[in-house]
């Protein structure tokens, strides 16, 4: 994920430093693809993180005794 982010930044820098018209188009496409890969991987990571937290919460909730406690 971080690798694709860095490649996207490098592509964006190349886009800014290039002189030719063809290089601008190619660099913008490459940086856009790498940034899109980064966003997809980040979304998958974030969804996994949220699902892990939900599974932990659900396991804790199921472990609690059902009903009100009668012990003082």
Secondary structure, 3 states (H helix, E strand, C coil): CHHHHHHHHHHHHHHHHCCCHHHHHHHHHHHHHHHHHHHHHHHHHHHHHHHHHHHHHHHHHHHCCCCCCCCC
